[in-house]
Amino acid sequence: MDVSVQALEYWHWLTLGILLLVAEVAAGGASFLMWVGFAALVTGVVTFLLPVLGWQLQLVLFGVSSVASVLLWRRYVKDVPVAEGVVLNRRGAEHIGQVVRLEEAIVNGRGRIRIDDTLWGVRGADAPAGTAVRIVALDGNLYDVVVLE
């Protein structure tokens, strides 16, 4: 069994690609191994389709496709928008700053607003139902609001 670099065949690359993908799953999502694994799979497919490809070109193809796939992944990750103000385990905190209309009038400093399918308690200056208010804070499950109209 010749295990030298000069004896690289398509199944070596496919095996390496699969092993890297399995390592990615075992590592818990490092993401780097997945893209290098895809590059190894691409190299294996190209080597299968072009069996005359020498080991030097196989290594160059693997290196170039690895760098390209990682760079593309980095660009994609950088360009994915991250919602500002998302706060884990604080349902409702993402609504701070929104302008909504009162579902129920604020009487004696307390009222209700509807956001999506949920009624939320609010406190603020007395105002009739339908008045526009801005959500300024969340205290437990009660929003502090400022009347805009």
Long-range contacts (C-beta under 8 A, 24 or more apart in sequence): 5-55, 5-59, 6-55, 7-55, 8-47, 8-55, 8-58, 8-59, 9-47, 10-44, 10-45, 10-47, 10-48, 10-51, 11-44, 12-44, 13-40, 13-41, 13-43, 13-44, 13-47, 13-58, 13-62, 14-40, 14-41, 14-44, 14-45, 16-40, 16-44, 17-41, 17-43, 17-44, 31-73, 31-77, 32-70, 35-66, 35-69, 35-70, 35-72, 35-73, 36-66, 36-69, 36-70, 38-65, 38-69, 39-65, 39-66, 39-68, 39-69, 40-66, 90-138, 92-120, 92-138, 92-141, 92-143, 93-138, 95-135, 95-138, 95-143, 96-135, 96-136, 96-137, 96-138, 97-134, 97-135, 97-136, 98-134, 98-135, 99-132, 99-133, 99-134, 99-135, 99-148, 100-132, 100-133, 100-135, 101-130, 101-131, 101-132, 101-133, 102-127, 102-128, 102-129, 102-130, 102-131, 102-133, 103-129, 104-129, 105-129, 105-131, 106-131, 106-145, 106-147, 113-143, 113-145
